[in-house]
Amino acid sequence: MRYLVFLRGIPGSGKSTFVRENNLEPYTISSDSVRLLLKPPVLSVTGRPAISQEINRRVWGLI
């Protein structure tokens, strides 16, 4: 039997940490990973690289 599990929560609540600590990364689909496949990081107002949120509709359509 196969399971499909969705992790949801506010940013910074530990979803990605849970996946990483349990070695589940090869089995996950991350919206941020898909965003990075479609568009390179952009510079935020502080000058740091950030993942673009402009393509959310396209990302969720693919997922």
Residue pairs with C-beta under 8 A, 6 or more apart in sequence:
7 15
7 18
7 19
8 15
9 15
16 30
18 24
19 25
19 28
29 63
31 59
31 60
31 63
32 51
34 59
34 62
34 63
35 51
35 52
35 53
35 55
35 56
35 59
36 51
38 55
38 58
38 59
39 52
39 54
39 55
41 49
41 50
41 51
41 52
42 49
42 50
42 51
42 52
43 49
43 50
44 50
